[in-house]
Amino acid sequence: MSAPVVGIVGAGSIGLAMAVVFAKAGSRVQVHEPSSEMAAGVRSRLDERLRLLLETGLLTESPADVAARVSVGADLAAAIGDVDLVFECTPEDLETKRAVFREIAAAAPPHAILASTSSAFGAGEFADELAGRERCLVLHPANPPYLIRVVEVVPAPFTAEDVVSRATELLRAAHLMPVVLGAEVTGFVYNRLQGAVLREAYCLVRDGVVDVEGLDTIVREGLGLRWTVVGPFETADLNTRGGIAAHAARLGPAYERMGAERGQHDPWTPELVAEVTAQRREILPLDEWEARTMWRDRHLAGLRRHLDQQDERRLAPAESIGKELP
């Protein structure tokens, strides 16, 4: 499959980051930015990110060659008139997105997929009255997507199935990791999970349980480190011999009490636990549990060593900077 031509509407942080992703993957990227001040800064910001990728071994071409695939202009029709995929990357305002999508739908070719990078609004909220709405959906990246590669694919009820499959293929071809959601919910999955942690974090600080630095340390050095290797369900599965069903039996009541303390009485029902267990056992049969725990530990050990080496470099005397640690 040849690299798609990609149009990007808005040269803010996400718009620029998506330009990096697709130009790096070989696409011609055409950025529409009506603000002359924002447009003037695109080149320097693009070069800075490409140099970072080169310095860290994540770019195999010269930054100049990648940057040459990116053009910037104020004319929307010129930017998206011949593209295969459009990313709308405007501010998180519903009326703005409705207006911009009307312009995009009129200017983009009929075959083009029209995607928003919205963090909270589903396409059902801003494209529901649009002619050609079946080619609209949300592709919500984590920021920055050239380093954090997961993208939530969020179709509206009216989004055509082939649009979802084509969008997923284009994301994979750009070395991103699409996850297709089954419903539009405010904040999607990424921000709902992030929001749940942040809400509890505020409550714990308010209640005097922990201070801000202590909480960040627990997440950074504990939960965050673990979740770099395994997600919440796999964590629970591997933390308890017998797997996630055993974990739910032992700790489900405690988690129910924690939720009730915050006014969210939403216990894990037997039916829900059975569904989660069935999905985990399909991914990992219990007879492979021991081997998978060692796989987790090996990856955590490698990550731990890397982080410890970075700490050693940070604390090393100035005269040793640049020398390789053993």
N, C-alpha and C positions, 0 to 999 in steps of 0.2 A: 504494500500500500504506500503510495507516494505521500510525502508530508503534506498536510492540509495547509491552505492559506488561512491565516487566523486574523480576525479583526478584533481590536480591543478598544472599547469605548470608556475612556477615563484613564489617565496616567498617574493615578495615586499609587500607594504602596502595593496593592493587590494587582492593579493593572500592569504596573511595571514588572512585578514578579512573574505574572503569567507570560509576559513578553519574553522574559529570560527563559522560562521553561520551554516554550515552543520554539524559540529561535535556537536554543541549544539542541533541540531535537530535529532541527533541519527545516523548520517551517519559515515561510515568509510571513512576517508579522507586521500588521499595519495598525498603528495606534492613532486613534482620534482623540485629540485634546484641545478643546476650544480656548483654554486659558493660555495666553502666550507665555506667561511666567512659568507655569507648570511645564509646558512643552519645551521651553528653553533648558530646563533642568534634566530632561529625560536622558540625554546622552551621558552626562557625567554620572548620574545615578546608575544607569545601565552598566557603564564601564566599571564602576566600583564593585558592583555585584559579580560581574564576570571575572574580575581580577581575584576576588575572594575565592570563587570556584576553582580558578586555575591554581592558586596558591595551595589549596587544600586537596588537590588531585581529583577534583570533581568535574573538570573540564578538559577534554582531549584536543580541542581546537584552540586556535588563538582567539582571545577576546575580540580582536578586530574583525575576524571572519564571522563570528556569531553576531556581533553588533551590526554588521553590514546587512543582515537580513531584516533589521527592524527599521521601519520608517515612521515618521511622526508628522501629523498634519491636522489642520483645523476643519477640513472638509469631511463631513461624515460620509457622504456618498462615495467619495474617493477612497476612504479608508475601508469601507465594508462592501463596496459594490461588486467585488469578485471573490468573496471569501467563502470558505466552507463552514466556518465556525466563528461565531461572534461571542465575545465575553463582554457583558455590561458590567462595569466596575465603578459605578457612580455611588455617591454617598447613600447611607442607609435611610432613605426617605421614600415612603410609598408613592407619593404623588410624583416625585422626580422619576422614579422607576417606571411608572405608568406612561409618563410623557416620553421618556427616552425609548421605551420599547415600541411606542407607536412610530417614532422616527426610524428605529432600527428595522422594524418589519417592512417599512416602505422602501428602505434603501438597500437591504440585503437581497441577494439572489434567492429564488424560491427554494433551492435545495439546502440553503444554509441552516444550520442549527443555531438557534438563538438562546444563549445561556446567560443567566445572571449569576454573579458571585455573591449574591446576598447572604448575609450571615443569619437572617431571621425570617425574611419574607419568602413565602413560597410563590411559585409562578401563578398559582391559582388566585393570588391576591392582586397581581399587577398585570397579568396578561389574559384574564378571563374573558374580556370583551374584545380581544384583538382578533382581527382576521388572520388566519394562519396560526392560531394559538397552539395547534397540535405540534408545532416544532419548537415550542418554548419549554424550558425547564430551568432548574437551578443546578449549577455545578459549584459547590461551596468548597474552596480549598482551605487548608490550614495555612497559616502565614509564618514564614515564607514558603511557598510551595516548591521552590527549587531545592529546599532542604527537608521539608516535612511533606511527604509525597501523597498522603491520603487526601482524596477528594470525595465529598458526599454528592452522589447523583440523586437529585430529588425531583422526580416527575410530578407534574400536576395530574389530577384525574383525567384531563383532556390531552395530555402529552402522548404522542404516538409511540408505540412500542419500538418501531424501527429507529426513532430518534434517540431513545434511551440506549439501544444497542450500539448505534453508530457513535454516540457521544462517548460511551464506555470504551469502545475500540480506539477512538482518537486519544483519549486520556492515557490508555495503556501504551500506545505507540509513543507518547511523549514521556514515558517512564514514570507516570503517576499511578496511584493505586486507588481506583474507583471502588466505592461501596454504594450499591444501589439501595435506597431506602424504600420501604413499603407504603409510606404515607407522608403527607406534608404535616409537620408539627412545628410550632414556633421554636426557632433556634436549632432545629434539626437534632442530630445526635451529638455532634461535637460540642455545641454550646450548651446543650442541656446537661451533659456530663460535667463540663467545665463550670456551669452555673451552680450545679448541685454542690460541688466541692467549695466554690467560692462563697455560697450562702452559708454553709456550715462553718467555714473559716471565719467569717465575720461574727457569727454567733459565739464561737469559742473564744475569740478575742474579747467580745463584749462581756462574756460571762467570767472573764478572768482566768480561764483555764490555761491559756497559753498566750505568749506575746507574738507579734507579727514575725519576728525573726525565727522564733522557735517553730512556728507553724511552717514557715517556708523551708526550714531545715528538715523537718519531718517529711515534707513532700519531695524536696529536692534530693535528699540523701536516702529516703525510704521508698515511699510510694512511687515517686517519679522514676527512680532508678529501676525498681522492679518492673514498672509498666513499660520501660524501654524494651524489655524482653518478652513479657507476657501481659495480656490484658486482664481486666478484673475477673472475668469468668474463668480463664485458665489459671489465674492466681489462686482462686478458691479451690479449683479442681486439684491443683498440685500441692496445695498446702495441707490437705487432709487425706490421710490414707483411706481409700474407699471412694475417693473422688468427690465431685460436687454435691452428690446426693447426701453423702455423709457430712459434708460441710454445712449444708442447709439444715440437716437434722440437729446438729450440735449448736450452730450459731444463729440459725434463723430467728429463734425467740429473742436473742439479744439485739439483733438488727431491727426486729419489730418494735422493741422498747425504745431504741434510739429514734426511730421514725416517729413514734407516738409522742416523744418528748418535744418534737418540732411541729406537732400538729399534723403529721402525715401518717395516719394509720393505714398502711398499705402492705399487709403481710404477704410473704411468699406462700401462695396456696400450694397444696399438694400437686394440683394440675400444672401449675406454672413450673414448679421444681422438676416435675417429670418431663416437661417439654425441654427445659434447659439441659437436663441430664441427658436426654435422648440426643440432643444436638452435640453435646460434648463427647458422648460415647461414640458417635459417628465419626467425629474428628480424631478422637484418641481412645481406642479400646483400653479397658482397664489393665489388660496384661502388658500394655506398653507404658503404664504410668511411671514405673521406677526409672525406666530409660529416659523418659521425658523430663523428670525432675533433675536428672544429671545433665541433660541438655541445657535446661534452664540455668543450672549452676555454672556450667562451663561458660555460657555466654555472659552471665553476670560477673564471673571472675575476670574475663577479658575486659569487660567494661570497667570493672573496679580498678584493674591495673592501669588502664588508660587514664582514668580520672586521677589516680594517685600520682602518675607521672606528670600530669599537668600541674598538680599541686606542688610537686617537687620543683618543677621549672619556675613556677610563680614565686616560690620562696627562696630560690637559689640566689647566691650572691651575684652581683652584677657582672663580675668578671667571668662567671661560668655560663652566662646566657649564650645560647647558640651551640653549646657543646652537647653531644648526645648523652643521655643518661643510659646506664646499662639496662 
